[in-house]
Amino acid sequence: MTHALASHADIREAAADLFSQDRNPFGAFSIGSRTHRVATIPDAVRLCRWIAMDINATGFGLFFASPSAERDRLVACFDSDYPSVSVATKFMSGAGGEDMVRHTRISTQPCWWSDDGVPGSDAAFRTLAWVDRTAPLVPGTTGIAFPVHADRGQCGLAVFFGPHIALQQDQLYEIHARCFTLFAGVALIRPGDAGRSRAISKRELECLKLTANGYTSEAIAKLLKLSVHTANQYLTQCAQKLNAVSRTQAVAKALRLGLIE
Protein backbone atom coordinates (compact mmCIF):
# COMPACT_ATOMS: atom_id res chain seq x y z
CA MET A 1 0.00 0.00 0.00
CA THR A 2 2.87 2.36 -0.75
CA HIS A 3 1.88 3.61 -4.23
CA ALA A 4 1.32 7.36 -4.21
CA LEU A 5 -1.40 9.32 -5.96
CA ALA A 6 0.79 9.59 -9.06
CA SER A 7 -1.04 6.44 -10.17
CA HIS A 8 -4.19 8.55 -10.28
CA ALA A 9 -2.98 9.94 -13.63
CA ASP A 10 -2.83 6.43 -15.08
CA ILE A 11 -6.47 5.86 -14.13
CA ARG A 12 -7.61 9.15 -15.63
CA GLU A 13 -5.70 8.42 -18.84
CA ALA A 14 -7.34 5.01 -19.07
CA ALA A 15 -10.73 6.59 -18.42
CA ALA A 16 -10.21 9.13 -21.19
CA ASP A 17 -9.41 6.34 -23.65
CA LEU A 18 -12.46 4.37 -22.59
CA PHE A 19 -14.83 7.30 -22.91
CA SER A 20 -14.13 7.52 -26.63
CA GLN A 21 -14.98 3.87 -27.25
CA ASP A 22 -18.33 2.18 -27.82
CA ARG A 23 -19.23 0.05 -24.80
CA ASN A 24 -22.31 -1.69 -23.48
CA PRO A 25 -24.83 0.84 -22.06
CA PHE A 26 -23.65 0.24 -18.52
CA GLY A 27 -19.95 0.05 -19.27
CA ALA A 28 -17.45 2.89 -19.22
CA PHE A 29 -19.18 6.26 -19.43
CA SER A 30 -18.52 9.96 -19.15
CA ILE A 31 -20.28 12.19 -16.65
CA GLY A 32 -21.59 14.39 -19.43
CA SER A 33 -23.15 11.54 -21.38
CA ARG A 34 -26.94 11.78 -21.54
CA THR A 35 -27.23 7.98 -21.45
CA HIS A 36 -24.96 7.48 -18.46
CA ARG A 37 -25.62 10.54 -16.33
CA VAL A 38 -26.01 9.59 -12.66
CA ALA A 39 -29.10 11.58 -11.73
CA THR A 40 -30.20 9.59 -8.68
CA ILE A 41 -28.76 7.09 -6.25
CA PRO A 42 -30.79 4.27 -7.91
CA ASP A 43 -29.04 5.18 -11.18
CA ALA A 44 -25.71 4.71 -9.43
CA VAL A 45 -26.82 1.43 -7.85
CA ARG A 46 -27.84 0.09 -11.25
CA LEU A 47 -24.52 1.09 -12.83
CA CYS A 48 -22.55 -0.40 -9.95
CA ARG A 49 -24.54 -3.62 -10.26
CA TRP A 50 -23.50 -3.88 -13.91
CA ILE A 51 -19.86 -3.45 -12.96
CA ALA A 52 -20.32 -6.25 -10.42
CA MET A 53 -21.89 -8.47 -13.07
CA ASP A 54 -19.00 -7.80 -15.45
CA ILE A 55 -16.50 -9.20 -12.93
CA ASN A 56 -18.82 -11.89 -11.56
CA ALA A 57 -19.09 -10.29 -8.11
CA THR A 58 -22.08 -11.22 -5.96
CA GLY A 59 -22.09 -8.08 -3.81
CA PHE A 60 -20.91 -4.48 -3.93
CA GLY A 61 -20.84 -1.20 -2.09
CA LEU A 62 -19.84 2.42 -2.61
CA PHE A 63 -18.37 4.37 0.30
CA PHE A 64 -17.11 7.86 1.05
CA ALA A 65 -14.07 8.33 3.27
CA SER A 66 -15.21 10.34 6.27
CA PRO A 67 -13.91 13.93 6.14
CA SER A 68 -13.58 13.89 9.92
CA ALA A 69 -10.00 14.13 11.17
CA GLU A 70 -11.02 12.54 14.46
CA ARG A 71 -11.72 9.10 13.05
CA ASP A 72 -10.89 7.28 9.83
CA ARG A 73 -14.07 5.53 8.75
CA LEU A 74 -16.09 4.62 5.69
CA VAL A 75 -19.48 6.24 5.20
CA ALA A 76 -21.81 4.02 3.19
CA CYS A 77 -23.56 5.53 0.20
CA PHE A 78 -25.27 2.32 -0.98
CA ASP A 79 -24.67 -1.39 -1.42
CA SER A 80 -26.18 -4.35 -3.25
CA ASP A 81 -29.01 -4.54 -0.66
CA TYR A 82 -30.15 -0.96 -1.43
CA PRO A 83 -32.31 0.64 -0.07
CA SER A 84 -31.50 -1.55 2.93
CA VAL A 85 -27.96 -1.94 4.27
CA SER A 86 -26.04 -5.22 4.16
CA VAL A 87 -24.22 -6.80 7.11
CA ALA A 88 -20.92 -6.32 5.24
CA THR A 89 -21.55 -2.59 4.92
CA LYS A 90 -22.38 -2.26 8.61
CA PHE A 91 -19.09 -3.96 9.45
CA MET A 92 -17.06 -1.79 7.07
CA SER A 93 -18.70 1.36 8.41
CA GLY A 94 -17.37 0.40 11.82
CA ALA A 95 -13.79 -0.42 12.69
CA GLY A 96 -13.39 -2.66 9.65
CA GLY A 97 -12.66 0.15 7.20
CA GLU A 98 -10.17 2.35 9.07
CA ASP A 99 -7.02 1.04 7.38
CA MET A 100 -8.58 1.29 3.92
CA VAL A 101 -9.58 4.91 4.53
CA ARG A 102 -5.98 5.80 5.33
CA HIS A 103 -4.83 3.93 2.21
CA THR A 104 -7.43 5.63 0.00
CA ARG A 105 -6.30 9.10 1.06
CA ILE A 106 -2.76 8.53 -0.25
CA SER A 107 -3.14 5.98 -3.05
CA THR A 108 -5.36 4.73 -5.85
CA GLN A 109 -3.89 1.22 -5.79
CA PRO A 110 -6.65 -1.43 -5.67
CA CYS A 111 -6.49 -3.93 -2.81
CA TRP A 112 -7.85 -7.46 -2.61
CA TRP A 113 -8.38 -9.99 0.16
CA SER A 114 -9.48 -13.60 0.55
CA ASP A 115 -10.86 -15.03 3.78
CA ASP A 116 -13.83 -17.20 2.75
CA GLY A 117 -12.15 -20.61 2.91
CA VAL A 118 -13.21 -21.43 -0.66
CA PRO A 119 -10.30 -23.12 -2.52
CA GLY A 120 -9.02 -20.92 -5.29
CA SER A 121 -11.31 -17.96 -4.56
CA ASP A 122 -8.28 -15.66 -4.67
CA ALA A 123 -7.06 -16.94 -8.04
CA ALA A 124 -8.39 -13.94 -9.97
CA PHE A 125 -6.21 -11.56 -7.96
CA ARG A 126 -2.89 -13.36 -7.55
CA THR A 127 -1.72 -12.73 -11.11
CA LEU A 128 -2.77 -9.08 -11.30
CA ALA A 129 -0.10 -6.39 -11.41
CA TRP A 130 -0.58 -3.12 -9.48
CA VAL A 131 -2.96 -4.75 -7.01
CA ASP A 132 -1.95 -5.32 -3.40
CA ARG A 133 -3.22 -7.84 -0.88
CA THR A 134 -4.73 -6.46 2.30
CA ALA A 135 -6.42 -7.70 5.46
CA PRO A 136 -10.07 -8.73 4.90
CA LEU A 137 -12.41 -5.77 4.96
CA VAL A 138 -15.12 -8.16 6.12
CA PRO A 139 -14.22 -11.51 7.77
CA GLY A 140 -15.24 -14.58 5.81
CA THR A 141 -15.35 -12.84 2.44
CA THR A 142 -13.24 -12.46 -0.69
CA GLY A 143 -13.22 -9.21 -2.61
CA ILE A 144 -11.49 -6.22 -4.13
CA ALA A 145 -11.61 -2.52 -3.25
CA PHE A 146 -10.96 0.28 -5.75
CA PRO A 147 -9.95 3.64 -4.21
CA VAL A 148 -11.76 6.47 -6.03
CA HIS A 149 -11.42 10.26 -5.97
CA ALA A 150 -13.56 13.21 -7.04
CA ASP A 151 -13.48 17.00 -6.97
CA ARG A 152 -13.09 19.00 -3.75
CA GLY A 153 -10.82 16.37 -2.26
CA GLN A 154 -13.54 13.74 -1.86
CA CYS A 155 -12.38 10.15 -1.87
CA GLY A 156 -13.87 6.75 -1.21
CA LEU A 157 -14.03 3.09 -2.16
CA ALA A 158 -15.91 0.95 -4.66
CA VAL A 159 -15.96 -2.55 -3.16
CA PHE A 160 -16.92 -5.84 -4.79
CA PHE A 161 -17.40 -9.20 -3.04
CA GLY A 162 -17.61 -12.79 -4.27
CA PRO A 163 -15.75 -16.11 -4.24
CA HIS A 164 -15.70 -16.36 -8.03
CA ILE A 165 -14.73 -12.85 -9.13
CA ALA A 166 -13.20 -12.98 -12.62
CA LEU A 167 -10.91 -10.04 -13.34
CA GLN A 168 -8.26 -10.05 -16.04
CA GLN A 169 -5.27 -7.70 -16.18
CA ASP A 170 -6.61 -5.91 -19.27
CA GLN A 171 -9.90 -5.26 -17.41
CA LEU A 172 -8.30 -3.73 -14.36
CA TYR A 173 -7.94 -0.15 -15.62
CA GLU A 174 -11.34 -0.28 -17.32
CA ILE A 175 -13.14 -1.38 -14.16
CA HIS A 176 -11.25 1.14 -12.06
CA ALA A 177 -12.03 3.94 -14.55
CA ARG A 178 -15.73 3.06 -14.40
CA CYS A 179 -15.58 3.18 -10.59
CA PHE A 180 -13.91 6.62 -10.76
CA THR A 181 -16.63 7.99 -13.03
CA LEU A 182 -19.41 6.43 -10.96
CA PHE A 183 -18.00 7.97 -7.77
CA ALA A 184 -17.60 11.38 -9.40
CA GLY A 185 -21.23 11.27 -10.48
CA VAL A 186 -22.46 10.22 -7.03
CA ALA A 187 -20.34 12.94 -5.39
CA LEU A 188 -22.47 15.51 -7.24
CA ILE A 189 -25.76 14.12 -5.84
CA ARG A 190 -25.72 15.48 -2.31
CA PRO A 191 -23.40 12.83 -0.89
CA GLY A 192 -24.26 13.96 2.62
CA ASP A 193 -27.85 12.77 2.25
CA ALA A 194 -26.82 9.55 0.54
CA GLY A 195 -24.08 8.66 2.97
CA ARG A 196 -25.70 9.56 6.27
CA SER A 197 -29.23 8.28 5.77
CA ARG A 198 -30.07 5.22 7.85
CA ALA A 199 -31.70 2.29 6.10
CA ILE A 200 -35.40 2.80 5.44
CA SER A 201 -37.60 -0.28 5.65
CA LYS A 202 -39.92 -1.43 2.88
CA ARG A 203 -42.99 -0.65 5.00
CA GLU A 204 -41.73 2.86 5.78
CA LEU A 205 -41.20 3.50 2.07
CA GLU A 206 -44.72 2.23 1.33
CA CYS A 207 -46.17 4.74 3.80
CA LEU A 208 -44.05 7.54 2.40
CA LYS A 209 -45.02 6.72 -1.18
CA LEU A 210 -48.72 6.76 -0.27
CA THR A 211 -48.19 10.10 1.47
CA ALA A 212 -46.63 11.42 -1.73
CA ASN A 213 -49.78 10.29 -3.56
CA GLY A 214 -52.00 12.31 -1.23
CA TYR A 215 -53.14 9.63 1.24
CA THR A 216 -53.81 10.62 4.86
CA SER A 217 -52.51 8.61 7.80
CA GLU A 218 -55.99 7.14 8.28
CA ALA A 219 -56.19 6.08 4.62
CA ILE A 220 -52.67 4.60 4.73
CA ALA A 221 -53.52 2.65 7.87
CA LYS A 222 -56.66 1.22 6.29
CA LEU A 223 -54.93 0.34 3.01
CA LEU A 224 -51.94 -1.37 4.67
CA LYS A 225 -54.01 -2.86 7.50
CA LEU A 226 -52.14 -0.97 10.20
CA SER A 227 -53.22 1.11 13.16
CA VAL A 228 -53.15 4.87 12.60
CA HIS A 229 -50.52 5.09 15.35
CA THR A 230 -48.26 2.61 13.52
CA ALA A 231 -48.68 4.42 10.20
CA ASN A 232 -47.74 7.71 11.84
CA GLN A 233 -44.78 6.03 13.50
CA TYR A 234 -43.49 4.76 10.15
CA LEU A 235 -43.79 8.22 8.65
CA THR A 236 -42.02 9.81 11.61
CA GLN A 237 -39.19 7.30 11.30
CA CYS A 238 -38.90 8.12 7.58
CA ALA A 239 -38.56 11.81 8.34
CA GLN A 240 -35.90 11.14 10.98
CA LYS A 241 -33.86 8.86 8.72
CA LEU A 242 -33.96 11.42 5.91
CA ASN A 243 -33.08 14.29 8.28
CA ALA A 244 -36.34 15.97 7.30
CA VAL A 245 -38.32 18.38 9.47
CA SER A 246 -41.71 17.33 8.11
CA ARG A 247 -43.44 14.66 6.05
CA THR A 248 -43.54 17.01 3.10
CA GLN A 249 -39.78 17.50 3.23
CA ALA A 250 -39.29 13.75 3.71
CA VAL A 251 -41.31 13.09 0.54
CA ALA A 252 -39.28 15.70 -1.36
CA LYS A 253 -35.98 14.19 -0.24
CA ALA A 254 -37.11 10.64 -1.00
CA LEU A 255 -38.16 11.70 -4.50
CA ARG A 256 -34.82 13.45 -5.10
CA LEU A 257 -32.87 10.41 -3.92
CA GLY A 258 -35.02 8.10 -6.04
CA LEU A 259 -36.31 6.12 -3.04
CA ILE A 260 -39.89 6.60 -4.25
CA GLU A 261 -41.43 7.63 -7.56
C-alpha positions in Angstrom: 0.0 0.0 0.0 2.9 2.4 -0.8 1.9 3.6 -4.2 1.3 7.4 -4.2 -1.4 9.3 -6.0 0.8 9.6 -9.1 -1.0 6.4 -10.2 -4.2 8.6 -10.3 -3.0 9.9 -13.6 -2.8 6.4 -15.1 -6.5 5.9 -14.1 -7.6 9.2 -15.6 -5.7 8.4 -18.8 -7.3 5.0 -19.1 -10.7 6.6 -18.4 -10.2 9.1 -21.2 -9.4 6.3 -23.7 -12.5 4.4 -22.6 -14.8 7.3 -22.9 -14.1 7.5 -26.6 -15.0 3.9 -27.3 -18.3 2.2 -27.8 -19.2 0.1 -24.8 -22.3 -1.7 -23.5 -24.8 0.8 -22.1 -23.7 0.2 -18.5 -19.9 0.1 -19.3 -17.4 2.9 -19.2 -19.2 6.3 -19.4 -18.5 10.0 -19.1 -20.3 12.2 -16.6 -21.6 14.4 -19.4 -23.1 11.5 -21.4 -26.9 11.8 -21.5 -27.2 8.0 -21.4 -25.0 7.5 -18.5 -25.6 10.5 -16.3 -26.0 9.6 -12.7 -29.1 11.6 -11.7 -30.2 9.6 -8.7 -28.8 7.1 -6.3 -30.8 4.3 -7.9 -29.0 5.2 -11.2 -25.7 4.7 -9.4 -26.8 1.4 -7.8 -27.8 0.1 -11.2 -24.5 1.1 -12.8 -22.5 -0.4 -10.0 -24.5 -3.6 -10.3 -23.5 -3.9 -13.9 -19.9 -3.5 -13.0 -20.3 -6.3 -10.4 -21.9 -8.5 -13.1 -19.0 -7.8 -15.5 -16.5 -9.2 -12.9 -18.8 -11.9 -11.6 -19.1 -10.3 -8.1 -22.1 -11.2 -6.0 -22.1 -8.1 -3.8 -20.9 -4.5 -3.9 -20.8 -1.2 -2.1 -19.8 2.4 -2.6 -18.4 4.4 0.3 -17.1 7.9 1.1 -14.1 8.3 3.3 -15.2 10.3 6.3 -13.9 13.9 6.1 -13.6 13.9 9.9 -10.0 14.1 11.2 -11.0 12.5 14.5 -11.7 9.1 13.1 -10.9 7.3 9.8 -14.1 5.5 8.8 -16.1 4.6 5.7 -19.5 6.2 5.2 -21.8 4.0 3.2 -23.6 5.5 0.2 -25.3 2.3 -1.0 -24.7 -1.4 -1.4 -26.2 -4.4 -3.2 -29.0 -4.5 -0.7 -30.1 -1.0 -1.4 -32.3 0.6 -0.1 -31.5 -1.6 2.9 -28.0 -1.9 4.3 -26.0 -5.2 4.2 -24.2 -6.8 7.1 -20.9 -6.3 5.2 -21.6 -2.6 4.9 -22.4 -2.3 8.6 -19.1 -4.0 9.4 -17.1 -1.8 7.1 -18.7 1.4 8.4 -17.4 0.4 11.8 -13.8 -0.4 12.7 -13.4 -2.7 9.6 -12.7 0.2 7.2 -10.2 2.3 9.1 -7.0 1.0 7.4 -8.6 1.3 3.9 -9.6 4.9 4.5 -6.0 5.8 5.3 -4.8 3.9 2.2 -7.4 5.6 0.0 -6.3 9.1 1.1 -2.8 8.5 -0.2 -3.1 6.0 -3.0 -5.4 4.7 -5.9 -3.9 1.2 -5.8 -6.7 -1.4 -5.7 -6.5 -3.9 -2.8 -7.8 -7.5 -2.6 -8.4 -10.0 0.2 -9.5 -13.6 0.5 -10.9 -15.0 3.8 -13.8 -17.2 2.8 -12.2 -20.6 2.9 -13.2 -21.4 -0.7 -10.3 -23.1 -2.5 -9.0 -20.9 -5.3 -11.3 -18.0 -4.6 -8.3 -15.7 -4.7 -7.1 -16.9 -8.0 -8.4 -13.9 -10.0 -6.2 -11.6 -8.0 -2.9 -13.4 -7.5 -1.7 -12.7 -11.1 -2.8 -9.1 -11.3 -0.1 -6.4 -11.4 -0.6 -3.1 -9.5 -3.0 -4.8 -7.0 -2.0 -5.3 -3.4 -3.2 -7.8 -0.9 -4.7 -6.5 2.3 -6.4 -7.7 5.5 -10.1 -8.7 4.9 -12.4 -5.8 5.0 -15.1 -8.2 6.1 -14.2 -11.5 7.8 -15.2 -14.6 5.8 -15.4 -12.8 2.4 -13.2 -12.5 -0.7 -13.2 -9.2 -2.6 -11.5 -6.2 -4.1 -11.6 -2.5 -3.2 -11.0 0.3 -5.8 -10.0 3.6 -4.2 -11.8 6.5 -6.0 -11.4 10.3 -6.0 -13.6 13.2 -7.0 -13.5 17.0 -7.0 -13.1 19.0 -3.8 -10.8 16.4 -2.3 -13.5 13.7 -1.9 -12.4 10.1 -1.9 -13.9 6.7 -1.2 -14.0 3.1 -2.2 -15.9 1.0 -4.7 -16.0 -2.5 -3.2 -16.9 -5.8 -4.8 -17.4 -9.2 -3.0 -17.6 -12.8 -4.3 -15.8 -16.1 -4.2 -15.7 -16.4 -8.0 -14.7 -12.8 -9.1 -13.2 -13.0 -12.6 -10.9 -10.0 -13.3 -8.3 -10.1 -16.0 -5.3 -7.7 -16.2 -6.6 -5.9 -19.3 -9.9 -5.3 -17.4 -8.3 -3.7 -14.4 -7.9 -0.1 -15.6 -11.3 -0.3 -17.3 -13.1 -1.4 -14.2 -11.2 1.1 -12.1 -12.0 3.9 -14.6 -15.7 3.1 -14.4 -15.6 3.2 -10.6 -13.9 6.6 -10.8 -16.6 8.0 -13.0 -19.4 6.4 -11.0 -18.0 8.0 -7.8 -17.6 11.4 -9.4 -21.2 11.3 -10.5 -22.5 10.2 -7.0 -20.3 12.9 -5.4 -22.5 15.5 -7.2 -25.8 14.1 -5.8 -25.7 15.5 -2.3 -23.4 12.8 -0.9 -24.3 14.0 2.6 -27.9 12.8 2.3 -26.8 9.5 0.5 -24.1 8.7 3.0 -25.7 9.6 6.3 -29.2 8.3 5.8 -30.1 5.2 7.9 -31.7 2.3 6.1 -35.4 2.8 5.4 -37.6 -0.3 5.7 -39.9 -1.4 2.9 -43.0 -0.6 5.0 -41.7 2.9 5.8 -41.2 3.5 2.1 -44.7 2.2 1.3 -46.2 4.7 3.8 -44.0 7.5 2.4 -45.0 6.7 -1.2 -48.7 6.8 -0.3 -48.2 10.1 1.5 -46.6 11.4 -1.7 -49.8 10.3 -3.6 -52.0 12.3 -1.2 -53.1 9.6 1.2 -53.8 10.6 4.9 -52.5 8.6 7.8 -56.0 7.1 8.3 -56.2 6.1 4.6 -52.7 4.6 4.7 -53.5 2.6 7.9 -56.7 1.2 6.3 -54.9 0.3 3.0 -51.9 -1.4 4.7 -54.0 -2.9 7.5 -52.1 -1.0 10.2 -53.2 1.1 13.2 -53.1 4.9 12.6 -50.5 5.1 15.4 -48.3 2.6 13.5 -48.7 4.4 10.2 -47.7 7.7 11.8 -44.8 6.0 13.5 -43.5 4.8 10.1 -43.8 8.2 8.6 -42.0 9.8 11.6 -39.2 7.3 11.3 -38.9 8.1 7.6 -38.6 11.8 8.3 -35.9 11.1 11.0 -33.9 8.9 8.7 -34.0 11.4 5.9 -33.1 14.3 8.3 -36.3 16.0 7.3 -38.3 18.4 9.5 -41.7 17.3 8.1 -43.4 14.7 6.0 -43.5 17.0 3.1 -39.8 17.5 3.2 -39.3 13.7 3.7 -41.3 13.1 0.5 -39.3 15.7 -1.4 -36.0 14.2 -0.2 -37.1 10.6 -1.0 -38.2 11.7 -4.5 -34.8 13.4 -5.1 -32.9 10.4 -3.9 -35.0 8.1 -6.0 -36.3 6.1 -3.0 -39.9 6.6 -4.2 -41.4 7.6 -7.6 
